[in-house]
């Protein structure tokens, strides 16, 4: 139907086709990020519920407009595209018929925000869940429970995703060697880094760099 969309999750094989008598005209946007899953969940979209249906045609208009802008401005600055991606995600959440109502701000949300900031400032060095919990003045087991409820994954897994995301960004934006990037992202052992990276992205760091060179 016009105005509808669908989510394609990473790591899943997808097959889709239009009716012969009703060809499609569509645009797609690829994105990732540590909080991508959180924002999609806010719109009520996930692997088991991948179909986007707008609440009204008028609310769907900003979704289409921001997608068309991103698709047509591939050479725009990074900040420009990130800004429009944020506008797209907000429009997606606000217009989705399956959106989830935002929770009222709670004290535990403040703790999780502090934990994320602490990890972003310290991911380059050896870092334990206990240290992050201590920084938030919380018991480790209670902190881990709160973090998983809020972010959808345990704090250790989030830290791994953060490190690998920073590594991927460096491989795309700099000429530093894989070994240098590994160390700078909290992996003094390059073999451990390569294994973790391949598990997350499906290819080795070197292959990923070759595939994404110049993007």
C-alpha angles and dihedrals in degrees: 000000000000112000095022125118142182137223121232110199121208117260095023125109111232133191122188136159140171128242111267090236095045111047118193132239108196145154129207136202124202118205142153137184144143092271099035092105091049093054093046090050088053087058089049093247126136141131093286094043106033101151118104115207119176120229089227134001090244092057090050093058097080089049091056094042095052092046091051090049093051092045092050098044104053091144095053119115120280092246091051093053094043089052092053091044088057090050089049093051092047091049090047092053095044094048102039116112088213096050119141120232112251115250121240112260110269136189091249090059088058090053092051092049089051090049093051092049091049091052092047089055096045108030091108093071136049106292132177132200088240091059093049091048090049090052088056091045091239136129110260097238093044091047092050090051093050092045094052092047091052103037102029095238138062117272092249091055090047090053091052091050090048093051094046092046090053090047092051090050091052092048090053097043105033141045094228116134121257089249093053092048091047092056094043090055097052100271110113088171108068093197091058089048093051092049093049092046094050091048090053101039103024095238136066119269090253093051092046091052092051092049094049100037113136095009 
